[in-house]
Amino acid sequence: MTVCWLQAATYEEVAALDRRRAVAVVPLGATEAHGPHLPLSTDVIIVEAMARAGAKVVMEEFLEGEEVS
């Protein structure tokens, strides 16, 4: 199984995905102020890291022997 991050993928790469084995992980985070010392995307940065870590765990635990990238 290959990990495909939609934000970096072309439409051709997305079209080539095996839809029978595809799982979508959609990280959603607020864009809001957390004070003058943090970027507006703080929540997005955190949730993207959590989604990547979660996807890696799922692949390692449930798809043993598959490619993890």
Protein Blocks (a to p, Z undefined) as FASTA:
>chain_A
ZZddfklpcfklmmmpcfklgccdddddddddebjkbcfklmmmmmmmmmmmmmmmmmmm
mmghiacZZ
